Amino acid sequence: MKKPVVLDDFLVRDYLIKILGEGEEFVQEFYKDLLAKSLLFQQAFSKERLPSLTEEDLDLVLEKIFPARRRRQKIIQETGVNKLKRAISDLLYGKAQTWEERVEKFVREIRGVDRKFARDIASEILHFTFPEEYVLWTSWIWDPESESGAVVFLKEEPPKRSMYGETYEEFELIYKQIQEKLLDFGIKVKGYLFVDIFLAMIYATYVDYMTLSTMHSAKGFFPPAGVMARRLLGVIRKEDLLEV
């Protein structure tokens, strides 16, 4: 495996300062809600509970997944409740040699969403059910095909397809590198969930900047970065819905 690209320390530090500038309460509440989401996934998708999940249970969990939220009823209806539960069980507990094999099998079984969304849904289910085992790799974090995503803002070089990894094994090294740099800058949080928040805030800030720079009249019609980041990670609060 090739050596991973080294991210720029000063860019990681600058984005961290911006995020912490949102306020201690914002960061703590965001982290607490993400922990609660992970606990929900661990309980709902446990080996013991998964077989007994109802359509309503699946709807509740899929609502917490950004690419599934608006399509969750279509996913459930077109895939079928039992087939969806089998696909999730195989994703989490089936035998597979690699992350790609595990996710690909799930993608082939799921209906109601396109291939990219299905892959992102699989990544979220793995990550939030086993937060210490799998990192989060969705298309808004790093998409080698479009050479875009939140991680490209952590290096002062134009992104290339292979720059942040074309396989899960390669991308995992980038994700762990971010975690290590955040630890170096004083973020003493166990696990990967704060890295999720860090990357979501970077991507949401980019979307906010691009929206306001291209659509001057859009100000006030799109949510601020903090709300957008919460939506990306599926931990929306009632007050966030009023920000649209």
VMD Tcl script that draws the C-alpha trace (Angstrom):
set ca {
  {0.00 0.00 0.00}
  {1.32 3.42 -0.91}
  {2.24 5.99 1.74}
  {-0.66 8.39 2.51}
  {-0.41 12.09 1.71}
  {0.48 14.27 4.73}
  {-2.19 16.84 5.56}
  {-1.21 20.44 6.36}
  {-1.06 21.08 10.11}
  {-1.91 24.77 9.82}
  {-5.07 24.06 7.81}
  {-6.23 21.48 10.37}
  {-5.51 23.99 13.15}
  {-7.29 26.85 11.36}
  {-10.45 24.80 10.72}
  {-10.40 23.53 14.30}
  {-10.22 27.12 15.60}
  {-13.21 28.08 13.41}
  {-15.23 25.13 14.69}
  {-14.41 25.81 18.33}
  {-15.37 29.44 17.61}
  {-18.97 28.26 17.27}
  {-18.96 27.98 21.04}
  {-18.47 25.28 23.66}
  {-22.20 24.61 23.98}
  {-22.58 24.07 20.21}
  {-19.68 21.60 20.06}
  {-20.72 19.69 23.19}
  {-24.37 19.41 22.10}
  {-23.33 18.30 18.60}
  {-21.03 15.62 20.05}
  {-23.65 14.47 22.52}
  {-26.26 14.08 19.75}
  {-23.80 12.11 17.63}
  {-23.09 9.77 20.54}
  {-26.86 9.28 20.95}
  {-27.17 8.46 17.23}
  {-24.40 5.88 17.50}
  {-26.06 4.32 20.55}
  {-29.36 4.10 18.64}
  {-27.63 2.25 15.78}
  {-25.80 -0.09 18.18}
  {-29.05 -1.02 19.91}
  {-31.29 -1.26 16.82}
  {-28.78 -3.17 14.71}
  {-27.55 -5.56 17.38}
  {-27.67 -9.24 16.41}
  {-30.45 -9.77 18.94}
  {-32.67 -6.80 18.01}
  {-32.24 -6.53 14.22}
  {-34.48 -9.49 13.24}
  {-37.44 -8.05 15.18}
  {-37.28 -4.51 13.78}
  {-40.56 -3.23 12.32}
  {-41.06 -0.90 9.37}
  {-41.51 1.94 11.85}
  {-38.23 1.05 13.58}
  {-36.35 1.06 10.26}
  {-37.95 4.37 9.31}
  {-36.76 5.89 12.60}
  {-33.15 4.80 12.05}
  {-33.01 5.68 8.33}
  {-34.23 9.19 9.22}
  {-30.85 9.65 10.93}
  {-28.92 8.95 7.71}
  {-28.52 12.00 5.45}
  {-28.71 10.24 2.03}
  {-31.63 8.10 3.22}
  {-33.69 10.66 5.15}
  {-35.90 11.92 2.32}
  {-35.94 8.56 0.53}
  {-36.44 6.24 3.50}
  {-40.02 5.23 2.70}
  {-39.07 4.54 -0.92}
  {-36.10 2.44 0.27}
  {-38.27 0.44 2.66}
  {-41.12 -0.09 0.18}
  {-38.98 -0.97 -2.85}
  {-36.46 -3.12 -0.96}
  {-38.93 -4.70 1.43}
  {-38.63 -4.86 5.23}
  {-37.24 -8.40 5.48}
  {-34.82 -7.99 2.60}
  {-33.60 -4.68 4.04}
  {-32.96 -6.31 7.44}
  {-31.07 -9.18 5.78}
  {-28.96 -6.67 3.82}
  {-28.10 -4.78 7.02}
  {-27.32 -8.04 8.83}
  {-25.00 -9.18 6.03}
  {-23.36 -5.75 5.98}
  {-22.63 -5.83 9.71}
  {-22.13 -9.50 10.48}
  {-21.58 -11.27 7.16}
  {-18.30 -12.77 6.07}
  {-16.26 -10.49 3.82}
  {-12.58 -10.00 3.25}
  {-12.69 -6.23 2.71}
  {-14.84 -3.16 3.43}
  {-15.51 -2.90 -0.29}
  {-16.90 -6.46 -0.48}
  {-19.14 -5.83 2.51}
  {-20.50 -2.54 1.13}
  {-20.85 -3.78 -2.45}
  {-23.13 -6.63 -1.38}
  {-25.36 -4.15 0.49}
  {-25.46 -1.81 -2.52}
  {-26.63 -4.65 -4.80}
  {-29.52 -5.48 -2.47}
  {-30.89 -2.01 -1.78}
  {-33.59 -0.36 -3.91}
  {-34.98 3.16 -3.94}
  {-31.65 5.02 -4.06}
  {-28.82 5.27 -6.56}
  {-25.53 3.46 -6.15}
  {-23.64 6.39 -4.56}
  {-26.33 7.02 -1.94}
  {-26.55 3.28 -1.16}
  {-22.79 3.19 -0.60}
  {-22.97 6.22 1.70}
  {-25.84 4.61 3.65}
  {-23.79 1.42 4.09}
  {-20.81 3.42 5.33}
  {-22.97 5.24 7.91}
  {-24.49 1.99 9.18}
  {-21.05 0.41 9.63}
  {-19.51 3.50 11.22}
  {-22.25 4.35 13.70}
  {-22.93 0.73 14.68}
  {-19.23 -0.01 15.21}
  {-17.77 3.48 15.83}
  {-14.46 2.14 17.12}
  {-13.97 -0.22 14.18}
  {-15.00 1.63 11.00}
  {-14.27 5.20 9.94}
  {-16.92 7.21 8.08}
  {-16.27 7.36 4.33}
  {-19.10 9.10 2.47}
  {-18.98 10.97 -0.84}
  {-19.13 14.38 0.87}
  {-16.00 13.49 2.86}
  {-13.97 12.15 -0.08}
  {-15.14 11.14 -3.54}
  {-12.21 9.92 -5.68}
  {-14.35 9.98 -8.84}
  {-15.15 13.69 -8.61}
  {-11.94 14.46 -6.67}
  {-13.95 16.42 -4.11}
  {-15.01 16.35 -0.47}
  {-14.18 17.84 2.90}
  {-10.65 16.39 3.11}
  {-9.43 18.33 0.05}
  {-9.49 21.50 2.19}
  {-6.79 20.06 4.47}
  {-4.05 20.19 1.84}
  {-2.84 23.14 -0.24}
  {-2.63 21.13 -3.44}
  {-5.24 20.46 -6.11}
  {-6.82 17.07 -5.34}
  {-6.12 14.05 -7.51}
  {-8.11 10.85 -7.76}
  {-5.65 8.79 -5.73}
  {-4.59 11.57 -3.34}
  {-6.75 10.62 -0.33}
  {-7.22 6.97 -1.18}
  {-9.13 4.92 -3.72}
  {-9.76 2.05 -1.32}
  {-11.14 2.00 2.23}
  {-7.79 0.80 3.54}
  {-6.06 3.82 2.01}
  {-8.71 6.35 3.06}
  {-8.73 5.00 6.63}
  {-5.14 6.21 7.01}
  {-6.19 9.76 6.09}
  {-9.07 9.67 8.56}
  {-6.81 8.39 11.35}
  {-4.27 11.05 10.47}
  {-6.92 13.74 11.06}
  {-7.79 12.16 14.42}
  {-4.12 12.18 15.44}
  {-3.67 15.83 14.43}
  {-6.79 16.83 16.39}
  {-5.34 15.00 19.42}
  {-2.09 16.95 18.96}
  {-4.12 20.18 19.01}
  {-5.75 19.24 22.31}
  {-8.97 17.46 21.31}
  {-8.87 14.62 23.83}
  {-11.90 12.67 22.63}
  {-11.87 8.89 22.28}
  {-12.97 7.41 18.95}
  {-13.81 8.94 15.60}
  {-17.02 10.89 16.24}
  {-15.32 14.26 16.69}
  {-13.56 13.71 13.35}
  {-17.06 13.36 11.82}
  {-18.02 16.77 13.26}
  {-14.74 18.33 12.14}
  {-15.19 17.16 8.53}
  {-18.91 17.99 8.42}
  {-18.21 21.56 9.55}
  {-15.52 21.95 6.87}
  {-17.86 20.74 4.13}
  {-20.80 22.79 5.43}
  {-18.60 25.91 5.54}
  {-17.60 25.27 1.91}
  {-21.26 24.87 0.85}
  {-22.18 28.03 2.76}
  {-19.38 30.00 1.10}
  {-20.19 28.74 -2.41}
  {-23.90 29.43 -1.97}
  {-23.41 33.00 -0.80}
  {-20.70 33.77 -3.35}
  {-22.78 32.60 -6.31}
  {-26.26 33.51 -5.07}
  {-26.08 36.81 -3.19}
  {-29.84 36.88 -2.72}
  {-29.79 33.41 -1.15}
  {-28.74 34.68 2.27}
  {-31.43 33.83 4.74}
  {-32.85 31.00 2.63}
  {-30.11 28.45 3.37}
  {-29.13 27.18 6.83}
  {-25.85 28.31 8.44}
  {-22.87 25.94 8.47}
  {-23.60 24.55 11.92}
  {-27.11 23.51 10.90}
  {-25.91 22.09 7.57}
  {-23.23 20.05 9.39}
  {-25.89 18.58 11.67}
  {-27.94 17.60 8.62}
  {-24.96 15.91 6.99}
  {-24.53 13.77 10.10}
  {-28.26 13.16 10.59}
  {-28.64 14.78 14.01}
  {-31.18 17.47 13.22}
  {-33.00 19.22 16.02}
  {-36.45 20.80 15.75}
  {-34.95 24.26 15.97}
  {-32.63 23.41 13.03}
  {-35.63 22.74 10.79}
  {-36.74 26.32 11.39}
  {-33.42 27.64 10.03}
  {-34.26 26.82 6.39}
}
mol new
graphics top color blue
foreach p $ca { graphics top sphere $p radius 0.5 }
foreach p [lrange $ca 0 end-1] q [lrange $ca 1 end] { graphics top cylinder $p $q radius 0.2 }
display resetview
